Amino acid sequence: MAHEDDALEHERASWKPSSGLAVAVSDPVHNPGLPPHRARVTDQDPAAMKRAVRTVYTLFYLSAAASIWAVAAYMIFPIESGRIVDIRANNLFIGLGIGLALLAIGIGAIHWSKAIMSDKEYIEPRHATRGRDETRAAAVQVFVDANEESGFGRRVMIRNSLIAAVVASVIPGITLFRGLAPQNTPSNPHAGDPVFLLSRTMWKEGSRLARDPEGTPLRAADVTLGSAVHVIPEELAGLSHEDGYLEEKAKAIVLLMRLLPEQLVETEERKDWSYDGIVAYSKVCTHVGCPVALYEQQTHHLLCPCHQSQFDVTRGAAVIFGPAARPLPQLPITVDAEGYLVARSDFTEPVGPSFWERR
């Protein structure tokens, strides 16, 4: 056995690569070092450095001006007016203002780093991560060096303009929150009361159910078994955008379905809310208001695509899965003398998310 081991060791020692390539075992890898530093124009020409500084703080102040313009556009083109021209101008000019504000900050920061900040190359050796006093002192020194190299502490105009731009950039976003909480006015005393607004829709006794968005009235005979039809009040089709078409539609939109009458499990007080197996429920999910538009014919379930709430159409749209807190409000319906589907009344409870009912 010892003889075989000696032979194997001799074979390993005498082996050489057949390709002719030399194998370096003990020679360390040569460190080529850093390439020669190339001085920038701003490093060589003081006038160029001044131009670069002016460019940077001009971009930052331009960003601040754009943020202010976005706030001004929010006031000049009030989206609350409901006019389509104001809505379009509001979105356009606020978007342009916010976009320009962020773009100017980005371009200014990049130009600052490329033309003004120190660009000397250096090597940072790796070391074990420690929390000793020397490490903490070194960390503090890093910030001191970074401040010195970037010129943040010395270049007052750049520093102040950057601070102004960053502070101003958040103002348009804060301003837009105002539109989420409309205030009561003499002409609209309930503008700030969502419970009141969502407890009333355009549905009323005798309102014909019309196809959305055509606005054509719907006969009961036209609703086939297993179908799901999106409907709105017939009166809504004649409403203009300036008169609140979108706002009213968002509350009054309804999903109409037809099942076999014997498949419906109805309470005594809702026996006459359906007609020959046809039922109508609010399309607005009671979780956070997403449109419930997915209907499973076989299971008779309505699904909300946003957070997967499911409602059972056969049992008053009761919640069977998901975060929704209550059933979809049901619209009482019947037919008129001409066979058209009509509403018996408005919804008997507020439509939309449950949290709107919290005062």
C-alpha positions as CSV (number, residue, x, y, z in Angstrom):
1,M,0.0,0.0,0.0
2,A,2.8,2.4,0.8
3,H,4.4,1.7,-2.6
4,E,1.2,2.6,-4.4
5,D,0.9,5.9,-2.5
6,D,4.4,6.9,-3.4
7,A,3.7,6.1,-7.1
8,L,0.6,8.2,-7.1
9,E,2.4,11.1,-5.5
10,H,5.2,10.9,-8.1
11,E,2.6,10.9,-10.9
12,R,0.9,14.1,-9.5
13,A,4.2,15.9,-9.2
14,S,5.3,15.0,-12.7
15,W,1.9,15.9,-14.4
16,K,1.9,19.0,-16.6
17,P,-1.0,20.6,-18.6
18,S,-1.1,19.2,-22.1
19,S,-2.3,22.5,-23.6
20,G,1.0,24.1,-23.0
21,L,-0.5,26.8,-20.7
22,A,1.7,27.8,-17.7
23,V,0.0,27.4,-14.3
24,A,1.0,30.1,-11.8
25,V,0.5,28.8,-8.3
26,S,2.5,31.0,-6.0
27,D,2.6,34.3,-7.9
28,P,0.1,36.8,-6.5
29,V,-2.3,38.7,-8.8
30,H,-0.8,42.0,-9.9
31,N,-2.7,45.1,-8.9
32,P,-2.9,47.4,-11.9
33,G,-3.8,50.4,-9.7
34,L,-6.1,53.2,-10.7
35,P,-6.0,54.8,-14.1
36,P,-4.6,58.3,-14.4
37,H,-7.2,60.9,-13.2
38,R,-8.7,63.0,-16.0
39,A,-9.5,66.5,-14.8
40,R,-12.9,67.9,-15.8
41,V,-13.4,71.2,-17.5
42,T,-14.9,72.6,-14.3
43,D,-11.8,71.5,-12.4
44,Q,-9.6,73.4,-14.8
45,D,-11.7,76.5,-15.5
46,P,-13.1,78.5,-12.6
47,A,-15.6,80.2,-15.0
48,A,-17.0,76.8,-16.0
49,M,-17.3,75.8,-12.4
50,K,-19.4,79.0,-11.7
51,R,-21.6,78.3,-14.7
52,A,-22.2,74.7,-13.5
53,V,-23.1,76.0,-10.0
54,R,-25.5,78.5,-11.5
55,T,-27.1,75.8,-13.7
56,V,-27.7,73.6,-10.7
57,Y,-29.3,76.1,-8.4
58,T,-31.3,77.5,-11.3
59,L,-32.7,74.0,-11.9
60,F,-33.5,73.6,-8.2
61,Y,-35.4,77.0,-8.1
62,L,-37.1,76.0,-11.4
63,S,-38.3,72.9,-9.6
64,A,-39.7,75.0,-6.7
65,A,-41.5,77.3,-9.2
66,A,-43.0,74.3,-10.9
67,S,-44.3,73.0,-7.6
68,I,-45.9,76.3,-6.9
69,W,-47.4,76.3,-10.4
70,A,-49.0,72.9,-9.7
71,V,-50.7,74.4,-6.6
72,A,-51.8,77.4,-8.6
73,A,-53.2,75.2,-11.4
74,Y,-55.3,73.3,-8.8
75,M,-56.9,76.6,-7.9
76,I,-57.2,78.1,-11.4
77,F,-58.9,75.0,-12.8
78,P,-61.1,73.7,-10.0
79,I,-62.0,70.1,-10.5
80,E,-65.0,70.5,-8.2
81,S,-66.8,72.5,-11.0
82,G,-67.5,69.3,-12.7
83,R,-66.9,70.8,-16.2
84,I,-65.0,68.5,-18.4
85,V,-62.7,71.3,-19.6
86,D,-61.7,72.1,-16.0
87,I,-61.1,68.4,-15.3
88,R,-58.9,68.0,-18.3
89,A,-57.0,71.3,-17.6
90,N,-56.6,70.4,-13.9
91,N,-55.1,67.0,-14.7
92,L,-52.9,68.4,-17.5
93,F,-51.4,71.4,-15.7
94,I,-51.0,69.8,-12.3
95,G,-49.3,66.9,-13.9
96,L,-47.0,69.1,-15.9
97,G,-46.1,71.1,-12.8
98,I,-45.3,68.0,-10.7
99,G,-43.5,66.3,-13.5
100,L,-41.3,69.4,-14.2
101,A,-40.6,69.8,-10.5
102,L,-39.3,66.3,-10.1
103,L,-37.5,66.3,-13.4
104,A,-35.6,69.5,-12.5
105,I,-34.5,68.1,-9.2
106,G,-33.2,65.0,-10.9
107,I,-31.3,66.8,-13.6
108,G,-29.9,69.3,-11.1
109,A,-28.7,66.5,-8.8
110,I,-27.1,64.6,-11.6
111,H,-25.3,67.7,-13.0
112,W,-24.2,68.6,-9.5
113,S,-22.6,65.2,-8.9
114,K,-20.9,65.0,-12.4
115,A,-19.6,68.6,-12.7
116,I,-19.2,70.0,-9.2
117,M,-18.7,67.3,-6.6
118,S,-15.2,65.8,-6.2
119,D,-14.6,62.9,-8.6
120,K,-11.2,61.7,-7.3
121,E,-11.0,57.9,-7.4
122,Y,-10.0,56.1,-4.3
123,I,-9.9,52.6,-2.9
124,E,-11.8,51.6,0.2
125,P,-10.2,48.5,1.8
126,R,-12.6,46.0,3.3
127,H,-12.4,45.3,7.0
128,A,-14.4,43.5,9.6
129,T,-17.5,45.2,10.7
130,R,-17.0,46.5,14.3
131,G,-18.7,48.9,16.6
132,R,-15.6,50.2,18.3
133,D,-14.9,53.9,19.0
134,E,-12.5,54.0,16.1
135,T,-15.2,52.7,13.8
136,R,-17.7,55.3,15.0
137,A,-15.1,58.1,14.6
138,A,-14.4,56.9,11.1
139,A,-18.1,56.9,10.2
140,V,-18.3,60.5,11.4
141,Q,-15.3,61.4,9.3
142,V,-17.0,59.9,6.2
143,F,-19.8,62.4,6.6
144,V,-17.3,65.2,7.1
145,D,-15.4,64.1,4.0
146,A,-18.6,63.8,2.0
147,N,-19.7,67.3,2.9
148,E,-16.3,68.6,1.9
149,E,-16.2,66.7,-1.4
150,S,-19.8,67.6,-2.4
151,G,-19.5,71.2,-1.3
152,F,-22.9,71.0,0.4
153,G,-21.8,73.0,3.3
154,R,-19.8,75.5,1.3
155,R,-22.0,76.1,-1.7
156,V,-24.9,78.0,-0.1
157,M,-26.9,78.7,-3.2
158,I,-27.0,75.1,-4.2
159,R,-27.8,73.9,-0.7
160,N,-30.6,76.5,-0.2
161,S,-32.1,75.9,-3.7
162,L,-32.1,72.2,-3.2
163,I,-33.8,72.5,0.2
164,A,-36.4,74.9,-1.3
165,A,-37.0,72.5,-4.3
166,V,-37.5,69.4,-2.1
167,V,-39.8,71.2,0.3
168,A,-41.8,72.7,-2.5
169,S,-42.1,69.4,-4.3
170,V,-44.4,67.9,-1.6
171,I,-46.7,70.9,-1.5
172,P,-48.7,69.9,-4.6
173,G,-49.4,66.5,-3.2
174,I,-50.6,67.9,0.1
175,T,-52.8,70.4,-1.8
176,L,-54.5,67.7,-3.8
177,F,-55.7,66.1,-0.5
178,R,-58.1,69.1,-0.2
179,G,-60.2,67.6,-3.0
180,L,-60.9,64.5,-0.9
181,A,-62.7,66.5,1.7
182,P,-65.1,69.0,0.1
183,Q,-66.6,71.6,2.3
184,N,-70.2,72.4,2.8
185,T,-71.5,75.5,1.0
186,P,-74.9,77.3,1.0
187,S,-75.6,75.8,-2.5
188,N,-74.5,72.3,-1.4
189,P,-74.9,72.0,2.3
190,H,-74.1,68.3,2.4
191,A,-70.9,68.3,0.4
192,G,-68.8,67.2,3.4
193,D,-71.3,64.6,4.6
194,P,-70.5,61.3,2.7
195,V,-73.2,59.4,4.7
196,F,-75.9,61.7,3.4
197,L,-74.5,61.7,-0.1
198,L,-74.2,58.0,-0.4
199,S,-77.6,57.3,1.1
200,R,-79.4,58.9,-1.9
201,T,-79.0,58.1,-5.6
202,M,-80.9,59.0,-8.7
203,W,-83.1,55.9,-8.4
204,K,-86.7,56.7,-7.5
205,E,-90.1,55.1,-7.9
206,G,-90.9,54.5,-11.5
207,S,-87.3,55.1,-12.8
208,R,-86.8,52.7,-15.8
209,L,-83.7,50.5,-15.7
210,A,-81.6,51.4,-18.8
211,R,-78.5,49.8,-20.3
212,D,-75.2,51.3,-19.5
213,P,-73.9,53.4,-21.3
214,E,-76.5,53.5,-24.1
215,G,-79.4,54.6,-21.8
216,T,-82.0,52.5,-23.6
217,P,-84.8,51.1,-21.3
218,L,-84.7,47.4,-20.6
219,R,-87.7,45.0,-20.8
220,A,-87.9,42.1,-18.4
221,A,-88.4,39.8,-21.5
222,D,-84.9,40.9,-22.8
223,V,-83.1,39.7,-19.7
224,T,-82.1,36.1,-20.4
225,L,-81.5,33.4,-17.8
226,G,-77.9,33.5,-16.5
227,S,-77.2,36.9,-17.9
228,A,-75.7,39.9,-16.1
229,V,-76.5,43.4,-17.4
230,H,-75.1,46.8,-16.2
231,V,-77.9,49.3,-15.8
232,I,-78.4,52.9,-14.8
233,P,-81.5,55.1,-14.2
234,E,-82.9,56.2,-17.5
235,E,-82.8,59.8,-16.3
236,L,-79.0,59.6,-15.8
237,A,-78.4,59.1,-19.5
238,G,-79.6,62.6,-20.2
239,L,-77.4,64.2,-17.6
240,S,-74.3,66.1,-18.7
241,H,-70.8,66.0,-17.2
242,E,-71.3,69.5,-16.0
243,D,-74.4,68.5,-14.1
244,G,-72.6,65.7,-12.2
245,Y,-73.1,62.7,-14.5
246,L,-70.0,60.9,-13.2
247,E,-70.8,61.5,-9.6
248,E,-74.4,60.3,-9.9
249,K,-73.4,57.3,-12.0
250,A,-70.8,56.2,-9.5
251,K,-73.6,55.9,-6.9
252,A,-76.4,54.6,-9.0
253,I,-74.7,51.9,-11.1
254,V,-76.5,48.5,-10.8
255,L,-75.8,45.0,-11.9
256,L,-79.0,43.1,-13.0
257,M,-79.1,39.3,-13.1
258,R,-81.7,36.7,-13.9
259,L,-82.0,33.3,-12.1
260,L,-84.7,30.8,-11.7
261,P,-87.3,32.2,-9.3
262,E,-87.0,29.1,-7.1
263,Q,-83.2,29.7,-6.7
264,L,-83.8,32.9,-4.8
265,V,-83.8,32.8,-1.0
266,E,-85.6,36.0,-0.1
267,T,-86.7,37.4,3.3
268,E,-90.4,38.3,3.8
269,E,-89.8,42.0,3.5
270,R,-87.9,41.5,0.2
271,K,-90.3,39.1,-1.5
272,D,-91.5,41.8,-3.9
273,W,-88.0,43.3,-4.6
274,S,-87.3,41.0,-7.4
275,Y,-89.3,40.2,-10.6
276,D,-89.6,36.7,-12.0
277,G,-86.1,35.8,-10.9
278,I,-84.6,39.1,-11.9
279,V,-82.6,40.8,-9.1
280,A,-80.7,44.1,-9.0
281,Y,-77.8,44.9,-6.7
282,S,-75.5,47.9,-6.3
283,K,-72.3,47.4,-8.3
284,V,-70.3,49.3,-5.7
285,C,-68.4,47.0,-3.4
286,T,-69.1,47.5,0.3
287,H,-65.4,47.1,1.1
288,V,-63.7,50.2,-0.5
289,G,-66.0,50.9,-3.4
290,C,-64.5,49.0,-6.3
291,P,-66.8,47.9,-9.1
292,V,-68.2,44.4,-8.6
293,A,-68.5,43.2,-12.1
294,L,-67.5,39.5,-12.2
295,Y,-70.5,37.1,-12.2
296,E,-70.2,33.3,-11.9
297,Q,-73.3,31.8,-13.6
298,Q,-72.8,28.4,-12.1
299,T,-72.3,29.4,-8.5
300,H,-74.3,32.7,-8.7
301,H,-71.5,34.5,-7.0
302,L,-70.5,38.1,-7.6
303,L,-66.8,38.8,-7.3
304,C,-65.0,42.0,-6.6
305,P,-61.6,42.0,-8.5
306,C,-59.9,44.4,-6.1
307,H,-59.8,42.4,-2.9
308,Q,-61.7,39.2,-3.8
309,S,-64.8,39.8,-1.8
310,Q,-67.6,37.5,-2.9
311,F,-71.4,37.9,-2.7
312,D,-74.1,35.3,-3.0
313,V,-76.8,36.6,-5.4
314,T,-79.3,33.9,-4.4
315,R,-79.2,35.1,-0.7
316,G,-79.5,38.9,-1.0
317,A,-75.9,39.3,-2.1
318,A,-74.7,38.2,1.3
319,V,-70.9,38.2,1.9
320,I,-69.4,34.7,1.7
321,F,-65.7,35.6,1.4
322,G,-63.4,38.5,1.6
323,P,-63.1,41.8,3.6
324,A,-66.5,43.3,2.7
325,A,-68.4,44.0,5.8
326,R,-72.0,43.9,4.6
327,P,-74.1,42.7,1.6
328,L,-74.5,44.7,-1.6
329,P,-77.5,47.0,-1.3
330,Q,-80.5,45.6,-3.3
331,L,-82.6,47.8,-5.6
332,P,-86.3,47.0,-5.4
333,I,-87.6,46.5,-8.9
334,T,-90.8,45.6,-10.8
335,V,-92.2,46.2,-14.3
336,D,-94.5,48.9,-15.6
337,A,-97.5,48.6,-17.9
338,E,-95.3,48.3,-21.0
339,G,-93.1,45.5,-19.6
340,Y,-90.1,47.7,-18.8
341,L,-88.2,47.1,-15.6
342,V,-88.6,50.0,-13.2
343,A,-87.4,50.8,-9.7
344,R,-89.8,50.6,-6.8
345,S,-87.8,53.1,-4.9
346,D,-84.2,54.2,-4.2
347,F,-81.9,52.0,-2.3
348,T,-83.0,51.6,1.3
349,E,-79.4,51.8,2.7
350,P,-76.3,53.7,1.7
351,V,-74.3,52.4,-1.2
352,G,-70.6,51.9,-1.2
353,P,-67.9,51.2,1.4
354,S,-69.0,50.5,5.0
355,F,-66.6,53.0,6.5
356,W,-68.7,55.9,5.0
357,E,-71.3,55.1,7.5
358,R,-69.0,55.9,10.4
359,R,-69.6,59.4,11.7
